[in-house]
Amino acid sequence: MSGLDMVMRSFRWLGMAALGALVLVLAARRALLFVTVTGESMAPTYQPGDRLLVVRRRFRRMIRTGDVVVCHSPRPAFGNAKQAAAVEHPKSSWLLVKRVAAMPGEPLPYRQEADSDELVPTATVYLLGDNTASWDSRAFGPLPQDHVVGVVLTRLWAGEAPQRLLDVRNSDSGIVFRDDSSSR
């Protein structure tokens, strides 16, 4: 085999590898979503600035109680009720990060009324933020499952400075962040 044949074979393999990488990247863009947390409704689990990797729902059909999901807000996060009622499409462009507290057929959690036998309706989920001051299903009721965009797979990095290494540990007073960037 001549040197020219080896070079051509190498370029062919390189081209196939590049094409495979391109297909993989395009497939990942359809299956994955990257979200930045902006509010405090999921504190202390997720803080503002945390970057989350989300698997789109069409690639993970099953949603379970306890999953953290990204969903469309049931109505615009800003504006008055008259503006919210004027929105034709039931899904808002605002995304929320919430935990699934109950699935269809399960009892509504944290009911204050005496009638605590009420169940989550079919094709909806009951969502709660980890922060008790969260705007969630306690305010807007069960959310249609088609509002769910995907399930959070993992936190890619924490906080506003992704170049810093943070070690999260539990303590009696809450969560402690240790900054390792000063030891470099």
PyRosetta script that sets phi, psi and omega in degrees:
from pyrosetta import init, pose_from_sequence

init()
pose = pose_from_sequence("MSGLDMVMRSFRWLGMAALGALVLVLAARRALLFVTVTGESMAPTYQPGDRLLVVRRRFRRMIRTGDVVVCHSPRPAFGNAKQAAAVEHPKSSWLLVKRVAAMPGEPLPYRQEADSDELVPTATVYLLGDNTASWDSRAFGPLPQDHVVGVVLTRLWAGEAPQRLLDVRNSDSGIVFRDDSSSR")
pose.set_psi(1, 130.4)
pose.set_omega(1, -176.8)
pose.set_phi(2, -79.9)
pose.set_psi(2, 166.4)
pose.set_omega(2, 178.8)
pose.set_phi(3, -62.0)
pose.set_psi(3, -37.0)
pose.set_omega(3, 179.5)
pose.set_phi(4, -65.1)
pose.set_psi(4, -39.7)
pose.set_omega(4, 177.7)
pose.set_phi(5, -63.6)
pose.set_psi(5, -39.3)
pose.set_omega(5, 179.1)
pose.set_phi(6, -66.6)
pose.set_psi(6, -39.4)
pose.set_omega(6, 178.6)
pose.set_phi(7, -65.4)
pose.set_psi(7, -43.9)
pose.set_omega(7, 179.8)
pose.set_phi(8, -63.8)
pose.set_psi(8, -40.2)
pose.set_omega(8, 178.3)
pose.set_phi(9, -64.5)
pose.set_psi(9, -41.7)
pose.set_omega(9, 178.8)
pose.set_phi(10, -62.3)
pose.set_psi(10, -43.0)
pose.set_omega(10, 178.5)
pose.set_phi(11, -65.7)
pose.set_psi(11, -36.4)
pose.set_omega(11, 177.8)
pose.set_phi(12, -63.4)
pose.set_psi(12, -46.0)
pose.set_omega(12, 177.9)
pose.set_phi(13, -63.9)
pose.set_psi(13, -41.0)
pose.set_omega(13, 178.7)
pose.set_phi(14, -62.6)
pose.set_psi(14, -42.7)
pose.set_omega(14, 177.8)
pose.set_phi(15, -63.0)
pose.set_psi(15, -42.6)
pose.set_omega(15, 178.5)
pose.set_phi(16, -65.6)
pose.set_psi(16, -39.5)
pose.set_omega(16, 178.3)
pose.set_phi(17, -65.2)
pose.set_psi(17, -42.0)
pose.set_omega(17, 178.3)
pose.set_phi(18, -64.3)
pose.set_psi(18, -41.4)
pose.set_omega(18, 177.6)
pose.set_phi(19, -63.6)
pose.set_psi(19, -42.9)
pose.set_omega(19, 177.4)
pose.set_phi(20, -62.1)
pose.set_psi(20, -41.7)
pose.set_omega(20, 178.5)
pose.set_phi(21, -64.2)
pose.set_psi(21, -40.5)
pose.set_omega(21, 178.6)
pose.set_phi(22, -63.3)
pose.set_psi(22, -43.7)
pose.set_omega(22, 178.0)
pose.set_phi(23, -62.7)
pose.set_psi(23, -42.2)
pose.set_omega(23, 179.2)
pose.set_phi(24, -62.6)
pose.set_psi(24, -44.2)
pose.set_omega(24, 179.1)
pose.set_phi(25, -63.2)
pose.set_psi(25, -44.7)
pose.set_omega(25, 179.6)
pose.set_phi(26, -64.3)
pose.set_psi(26, -39.4)
pose.set_omega(26, 177.5)
pose.set_phi(27, -65.9)
pose.set_psi(27, -41.0)
pose.set_omega(27, 179.8)
pose.set_phi(28, -64.7)
pose.set_psi(28, -36.9)
pose.set_omega(28, 179.0)
pose.set_phi(29, -64.0)
pose.set_psi(29, -31.8)
pose.set_omega(29, 177.9)
pose.set_phi(30, -78.6)
pose.set_psi(30, -29.9)
pose.set_omega(30, -175.0)
pose.set_phi(31, -93.5)
pose.set_psi(31, -24.7)
pose.set_omega(31, -173.5)
pose.set_phi(32, -118.1)
pose.set_psi(32, 154.4)
pose.set_omega(32, 178.0)
pose.set_phi(33, -137.5)
pose.set_psi(33, 139.3)
pose.set_omega(33, 177.2)
pose.set_phi(34, -108.5)
pose.set_psi(34, 126.5)
pose.set_omega(34, -175.1)
pose.set_phi(35, -125.5)
pose.set_psi(35, 139.1)
pose.set_omega(35, 173.9)
pose.set_phi(36, -106.2)
pose.set_psi(36, 126.9)
pose.set_omega(36, 179.4)
pose.set_phi(37, -73.1)
pose.set_psi(37, 130.2)
pose.set_omega(37, 179.6)
pose.set_phi(38, -115.2)
pose.set_psi(38, -20.4)
pose.set_omega(38, -178.1)
pose.set_phi(39, -111.5)
pose.set_psi(39, -177.6)
pose.set_omega(39, -176.7)
pose.set_phi(40, -108.0)
pose.set_psi(40, 12.2)
pose.set_omega(40, -173.6)
pose.set_phi(41, -68.1)
pose.set_psi(41, -20.5)
pose.set_omega(41, 179.5)
pose.set_phi(42, -106.2)
pose.set_psi(42, 11.2)
pose.set_omega(42, 177.3)
pose.set_phi(43, -67.5)
pose.set_psi(43, 141.2)
pose.set_omega(43, 7.9)
pose.set_phi(44, -90.5)
pose.set_psi(44, -2.0)
pose.set_omega(44, -177.5)
pose.set_phi(45, -60.8)
pose.set_psi(45, -50.5)
pose.set_omega(45, 178.5)
pose.set_phi(46, -127.4)
pose.set_psi(46, 136.2)
pose.set_omega(46, -178.1)
pose.set_phi(47, -108.9)
pose.set_psi(47, 159.0)
pose.set_omega(47, 174.6)
pose.set_phi(48, -55.2)
pose.set_psi(48, 134.6)
pose.set_omega(48, -178.5)
pose.set_phi(49, 97.1)
pose.set_psi(49, -15.2)
pose.set_omega(49, 176.9)
pose.set_phi(50, -64.2)
pose.set_psi(50, 139.7)
pose.set_omega(50, 176.5)
pose.set_phi(51, -104.8)
pose.set_psi(51, 126.9)
pose.set_omega(51, -175.5)
pose.set_phi(52, -114.2)
pose.set_psi(52, 143.9)
pose.set_omega(52, 173.5)
pose.set_phi(53, -101.3)
pose.set_psi(53, 123.8)
pose.set_omega(53, -174.1)
pose.set_phi(54, -118.8)
pose.set_psi(54, 133.1)
pose.set_omega(54, 173.8)
pose.set_phi(55, -91.3)
pose.set_psi(55, 120.3)
pose.set_omega(55, -178.6)
pose.set_phi(56, -59.1)
pose.set_psi(56, 145.4)
pose.set_omega(56, -173.2)
pose.set_phi(57, -59.6)
pose.set_psi(57, -35.8)
pose.set_omega(57, -177.0)
pose.set_phi(58, -65.9)
pose.set_psi(58, -15.2)
pose.set_omega(58, 178.0)
pose.set_phi(59, -101.4)
pose.set_psi(59, -7.5)
pose.set_omega(59, 175.5)
pose.set_phi(60, -140.5)
pose.set_psi(60, 91.0)
pose.set_omega(60, -171.3)
pose.set_phi(61, -64.7)
pose.set_psi(61, -36.1)
pose.set_omega(61, -171.1)
pose.set_phi(62, -86.8)
pose.set_psi(62, 124.3)
pose.set_omega(62, 171.3)
pose.set_phi(63, -110.6)
pose.set_psi(63, 137.7)
pose.set_omega(63, -176.9)
pose.set_phi(64, -124.8)
pose.set_psi(64, 156.5)
pose.set_omega(64, 173.0)
pose.set_phi(65, -58.0)
pose.set_psi(65, 132.7)
pose.set_omega(65, -178.8)
pose.set_phi(66, 99.9)
pose.set_psi(66, -18.8)
pose.set_omega(66, 177.1)
pose.set_phi(67, -66.0)
pose.set_psi(67, 145.3)
pose.set_omega(67, 170.5)
pose.set_phi(68, -95.8)
pose.set_psi(68, 126.4)
pose.set_omega(68, -175.1)
pose.set_phi(69, -122.7)
pose.set_psi(69, 159.0)
pose.set_omega(69, 170.1)
pose.set_phi(70, -108.8)
pose.set_psi(70, 131.0)
pose.set_omega(70, -176.6)
pose.set_phi(71, -141.9)
pose.set_psi(71, 161.7)
pose.set_omega(71, 173.1)
pose.set_phi(72, -73.9)
pose.set_psi(72, 138.9)
pose.set_omega(72, 175.3)
pose.set_phi(73, -63.3)
pose.set_psi(73, 143.2)
pose.set_omega(73, -179.2)
pose.set_phi(74, -69.0)
pose.set_psi(74, -18.4)
pose.set_omega(74, 175.9)
pose.set_phi(75, -157.5)
pose.set_psi(75, 165.3)
pose.set_omega(75, -178.7)
pose.set_phi(76, -55.4)
pose.set_psi(76, 140.0)
pose.set_omega(76, -178.7)
pose.set_phi(77, -71.3)
pose.set_psi(77, -21.9)
pose.set_omega(77, -179.6)
pose.set_phi(78, -123.2)
pose.set_psi(78, 155.7)
pose.set_omega(78, 179.1)
pose.set_phi(79, 107.3)
pose.set_psi(79, 167.5)
pose.set_omega(79, -177.6)
pose.set_phi(80, -90.6)
pose.set_psi(80, 176.6)
pose.set_omega(80, -175.4)
pose.set_phi(81, -64.7)
pose.set_psi(81, -34.3)
pose.set_omega(81, 179.7)
pose.set_phi(82, -64.3)
pose.set_psi(82, -41.4)
pose.set_omega(82, 177.1)
pose.set_phi(83, -65.6)
pose.set_psi(83, -40.6)
pose.set_omega(83, -179.0)
pose.set_phi(84, -64.4)
pose.set_psi(84, -38.6)
pose.set_omega(84, -179.7)
pose.set_phi(85, -69.8)
pose.set_psi(85, -23.0)
pose.set_omega(85, -177.8)
pose.set_phi(86, -80.1)
pose.set_psi(86, -9.8)
pose.set_omega(86, -179.3)
pose.set_phi(87, -71.8)
pose.set_psi(87, 123.5)
pose.set_omega(87, -176.4)
pose.set_phi(88, -72.1)
pose.set_psi(88, -46.0)
pose.set_omega(88, -178.3)
pose.set_phi(89, -83.4)
pose.set_psi(89, 134.0)
pose.set_omega(89, -176.4)
pose.set_phi(90, -68.7)
pose.set_psi(90, -16.9)
pose.set_omega(90, -179.4)
pose.set_phi(91, -94.8)
pose.set_psi(91, 135.5)
pose.set_omega(91, 175.9)
pose.set_phi(92, -89.3)
pose.set_psi(92, 162.0)
pose.set_omega(92, 176.1)
pose.set_phi(93, -80.2)
pose.set_psi(93, -10.0)
pose.set_omega(93, 177.5)
pose.set_phi(94, -75.7)
pose.set_psi(94, 135.9)
pose.set_omega(94, 177.2)
pose.set_phi(95, -103.7)
pose.set_psi(95, 142.6)
pose.set_omega(95, 177.2)
pose.set_phi(96, -117.6)
pose.set_psi(96, 149.5)
pose.set_omega(96, 172.2)
pose.set_phi(97, -113.4)
pose.set_psi(97, 117.0)
pose.set_omega(97, -176.4)
pose.set_phi(98, -142.5)
pose.set_psi(98, 163.0)
pose.set_omega(98, 176.8)
pose.set_phi(99, -99.2)
pose.set_psi(99, 137.6)
pose.set_omega(99, 177.2)
pose.set_phi(100, -74.9)
pose.set_psi(100, 114.4)
pose.set_omega(100, -179.2)
pose.set_phi(101, -93.5)
pose.set_psi(101, -27.1)
pose.set_omega(101, 179.1)
pose.set_phi(102, -158.9)
pose.set_psi(102, 146.5)
pose.set_omega(102, 179.3)
pose.set_phi(103, -106.0)
pose.set_psi(103, 171.5)
pose.set_omega(103, -179.9)
pose.set_phi(104, -54.1)
pose.set_psi(104, 135.9)
pose.set_omega(104, 179.0)
pose.set_phi(105, 87.9)
pose.set_psi(105, -11.5)
pose.set_omega(105, 177.7)
pose.set_phi(106, -89.3)
pose.set_psi(106, 153.3)
pose.set_omega(106, 179.5)
pose.set_phi(107, -65.2)
pose.set_psi(107, 145.5)
pose.set_omega(107, 175.5)
pose.set_phi(108, -65.3)
pose.set_psi(108, 127.5)
pose.set_omega(108, -179.4)
pose.set_phi(109, -78.2)
pose.set_psi(109, 154.4)
pose.set_omega(109, 171.7)
pose.set_phi(110, 59.1)
pose.set_psi(110, 37.9)
pose.set_omega(110, 177.9)
pose.set_phi(111, -76.4)
pose.set_psi(111, 133.9)
pose.set_omega(111, 179.3)
pose.set_phi(112, -91.1)
pose.set_psi(112, -27.4)
pose.set_omega(112, -177.4)
pose.set_phi(113, -72.7)
pose.set_psi(113, 165.5)
pose.set_omega(113, 179.6)
pose.set_phi(114, -67.7)
pose.set_psi(114, -30.8)
pose.set_omega(114, -178.8)
pose.set_phi(115, -81.5)
pose.set_psi(115, 84.4)
pose.set_omega(115, -177.9)
pose.set_phi(116, -96.8)
pose.set_psi(116, 10.2)
pose.set_omega(116, 179.6)
pose.set_phi(117, -88.2)
pose.set_psi(117, 2.7)
pose.set_omega(117, -179.0)
pose.set_phi(118, -67.9)
pose.set_psi(118, 135.7)
pose.set_omega(118, -176.8)
pose.set_phi(119, -106.6)
pose.set_psi(119, 156.0)
pose.set_omega(119, 175.0)
pose.set_phi(120, -66.8)
pose.set_psi(120, 128.3)
pose.set_omega(120, -178.0)
pose.set_phi(121, -64.2)
pose.set_psi(121, 161.3)
pose.set_omega(121, 177.3)
pose.set_phi(122, -59.0)
pose.set_psi(122, 143.0)
pose.set_omega(122, 175.8)
pose.set_phi(123, 64.1)
pose.set_psi(123, 23.7)
pose.set_omega(123, 175.7)
pose.set_phi(124, -130.5)
pose.set_psi(124, 166.8)
pose.set_omega(124, 173.4)
pose.set_phi(125, -131.9)
pose.set_psi(125, 149.8)
pose.set_omega(125, 176.6)
pose.set_phi(126, -103.9)
pose.set_psi(126, 117.6)
pose.set_omega(126, -172.7)
pose.set_phi(127, -111.4)
pose.set_psi(127, 140.6)
pose.set_omega(127, 175.6)
pose.set_phi(128, -133.0)
pose.set_psi(128, 145.1)
pose.set_omega(128, 170.2)
pose.set_phi(129, -83.8)
pose.set_psi(129, 153.1)
pose.set_omega(129, 178.7)
pose.set_phi(130, -69.0)
pose.set_psi(130, -25.5)
pose.set_omega(130, 175.6)
pose.set_phi(131, -83.9)
pose.set_psi(131, 128.5)
pose.set_omega(131, -176.0)
pose.set_phi(132, -66.5)
pose.set_psi(132, -16.6)
pose.set_omega(132, 177.6)
pose.set_phi(133, -89.4)
pose.set_psi(133, 13.3)
pose.set_omega(133, -176.2)
pose.set_phi(134, -71.0)
pose.set_psi(134, 147.4)
pose.set_omega(134, 171.1)
pose.set_phi(135, -88.2)
pose.set_psi(135, 107.6)
pose.set_omega(135, -171.3)
pose.set_phi(136, -147.7)
pose.set_psi(136, -157.6)
pose.set_omega(136, -176.0)
pose.set_phi(137, -62.5)
pose.set_psi(137, -18.4)
pose.set_omega(137, 173.9)
pose.set_phi(138, -64.4)
pose.set_psi(138, -28.1)
pose.set_omega(138, 179.7)
pose.set_phi(139, -95.8)
pose.set_psi(139, -42.7)
pose.set_omega(139, -173.4)
pose.set_phi(140, -110.4)
pose.set_psi(140, 1.6)
pose.set_omega(140, 176.8)
pose.set_phi(141, 81.3)
pose.set_psi(141, -178.8)
pose.set_omega(141, 178.3)
pose.set_phi(142, -59.2)
pose.set_psi(142, 142.7)
pose.set_omega(142, -176.2)
pose.set_phi(143, -103.7)
pose.set_psi(143, 135.7)
pose.set_omega(143, 176.7)
pose.set_phi(144, -57.5)
pose.set_psi(144, 138.8)
pose.set_omega(144, -177.3)
pose.set_phi(145, -62.0)
pose.set_psi(145, -25.1)
pose.set_omega(145, 179.5)
pose.set_phi(146, -73.0)
pose.set_psi(146, -6.5)
pose.set_omega(146, 173.0)
pose.set_phi(147, -78.8)
pose.set_psi(147, -19.1)
pose.set_omega(147, -177.9)
pose.set_phi(148, -73.5)
pose.set_psi(148, 123.2)
pose.set_omega(148, -179.5)
pose.set_phi(149, -85.4)
pose.set_psi(149, -42.5)
pose.set_omega(149, -178.6)
pose.set_phi(150, -176.0)
pose.set_psi(150, 178.2)
pose.set_omega(150, -178.3)
pose.set_phi(151, -108.6)
pose.set_psi(151, 134.3)
pose.set_omega(151, 179.0)
pose.set_phi(152, -67.9)
pose.set_psi(152, 124.7)
pose.set_omega(152, 178.9)
pose.set_phi(153, -87.4)
pose.set_psi(153, -47.1)
pose.set_omega(153, -178.8)
pose.set_phi(154, -165.0)
pose.set_psi(154, 164.2)
pose.set_omega(154, 170.8)
pose.set_phi(155, -89.6)
pose.set_psi(155, 123.3)
pose.set_omega(155, -179.7)
pose.set_phi(156, -74.4)
pose.set_psi(156, -44.6)
pose.set_omega(156, 172.0)
pose.set_phi(157, -157.3)
pose.set_psi(157, 160.5)
pose.set_omega(157, -173.5)
pose.set_phi(158, -103.2)
pose.set_psi(158, 143.2)
pose.set_omega(158, 169.7)
pose.set_phi(159, 74.1)
pose.set_psi(159, -172.3)
pose.set_omega(159, -174.8)
pose.set_phi(160, -77.7)
pose.set_psi(160, -19.9)
pose.set_omega(160, -174.7)
pose.set_phi(161, -115.3)
pose.set_psi(161, 90.6)
pose.set_omega(161, -176.1)
pose.set_phi(162, -65.7)
pose.set_psi(162, -16.8)
pose.set_omega(162, -179.3)
pose.set_phi(163, -78.3)
pose.set_psi(163, -12.3)
pose.set_omega(163, -179.7)
pose.set_phi(164, -88.4)
pose.set_psi(164, 141.8)
pose.set_omega(164, 176.2)
pose.set_phi(165, -93.6)
pose.set_psi(165, 125.0)
pose.set_omega(165, -179.2)
pose.set_phi(166, -117.5)
pose.set_psi(166, 133.5)
pose.set_omega(166, 176.8)
pose.set_phi(167, -108.3)
pose.set_psi(167, 116.0)
pose.set_omega(167, -177.4)
pose.set_phi(168, -95.9)
pose.set_psi(168, 126.7)
pose.set_omega(168, 178.8)
pose.set_phi(169, -135.3)
pose.set_psi(169, 146.7)
pose.set_omega(169, 175.8)
pose.set_phi(170, -83.3)
pose.set_psi(170, 145.3)
pose.set_omega(170, 174.1)
pose.set_phi(171, -139.4)
pose.set_psi(171, 174.1)
pose.set_omega(171, 179.6)
pose.set_phi(172, -63.0)
pose.set_psi(172, -29.6)
pose.set_omega(172, -177.4)
pose.set_phi(173, -94.5)
pose.set_psi(173, 5.2)
pose.set_omega(173, 179.7)
pose.set_phi(174, 128.7)
pose.set_psi(174, -147.7)
pose.set_omega(174, -178.0)
pose.set_phi(175, -97.9)
pose.set_psi(175, 135.8)
pose.set_omega(175, -179.9)
pose.set_phi(176, -113.4)
pose.set_psi(176, 131.2)
pose.set_omega(176, 176.5)
pose.set_phi(177, -103.4)
pose.set_psi(177, 127.0)
pose.set_omega(177, 176.4)
pose.set_phi(178, -106.8)
pose.set_psi(178, 124.6)
pose.set_omega(178, -177.8)
pose.set_phi(179, -92.7)
pose.set_psi(179, 113.3)
pose.set_omega(179, 179.3)
pose.set_phi(180, -89.1)
pose.set_psi(180, -3.0)
pose.set_omega(180, -175.2)
pose.set_phi(181, -69.8)
pose.set_psi(181, -23.8)
pose.set_omega(181, -179.0)
pose.set_phi(182, -78.0)
pose.set_psi(182, -14.9)
pose.set_omega(182, -178.1)
pose.set_phi(183, -89.7)
pose.set_psi(183, 3.2)
pose.set_omega(183, -179.7)
pose.set_phi(184, -85.2)
pose.dump_pdb("model.pdb")
